[in-house]
Amino acid sequence: MTASSPDLVTFGESMALLMPQENRTLEHADSLQSAFGGAESNLAIGLARLGCSVGWCGALGDDPLGRRIFKAIRGEGVDVSRAILSSAAPTGLMFREEIAGRLAVHYNRKGSAASRIEPDDIDAAYVQGARILHVTGITMALSDSARSTALHAMKTAKEAGVKISFDPNLRLKLWSIEEAREALLPAAELADYFLPGWDELKLLYDTEDEQKILDRVRSLQAVTVIKSKGDGSLLMNDGTSAFIPFYPAEKIVDTVGAGDGFCAGFLAGILKGMDAAEAVRLGSICGSLAVQSRGDWEALPDWRAAQQRLNNSGWVER
């Protein structure tokens, strides 16, 4: 690893988030609460809080919202030295509301700075000096150039022997399932750590047949963690499978960001030298804490809080 590279590098779109206070709809809200979120920056913040060195090299607009997000990510201890503040395109926006007890998300991100990212925007040496590159399918869905950039980064990492973590993070608001399969399935084949959800796999493999899905996953050369398979995660590694139940949440306030928190905890465990099963447990703790407060990343734990729960003998597995 070079002196200028953190242990894990990631990039993607982080957007300004606007949402009504309490449970009002956007249409009837008198004011909006401002925050931000994005799968990759959520993960980066989670890793930094757990004591890992991590870099986020996404693109933001050089506008008030973008500068605010940039400073906030940096303030959480994430290296943003390779991030882009673009004067040519704006920061993306997302709006969130609760309707009849269910969350609804609306995007205003077309033409955003992140969607215009190009392969040359990624510092190859920065990626090659890391231990892990983390990519999600959300970035690949933003635009043709963003998809090319993600694949370029993955191939750059592969050639340098850098491990690749891939979360498909399927978002059908951004593209069709046919487009998603064409891009995400080849990306999964490049991964050393594959982190899909069970429902995502059913869509990507176009089948409800559990055995067919598991056979497809076993054919990949990756440590695979299938999130949200029932009330836990299925770890598939070296031909073996282990079901690890979720760490219990005392309350569920906001489920957005749970998957990112899980991935952050899992990858932090890998970076700290844990075996895959212990890393899944750490990921489960982080995901559990993420849902107990409003916001995408605000409730993610620091290492002391996570370690206390990891050592909690009351967490019963089966």
Disulfide bonds with the S-S distance in Angstrom:
none
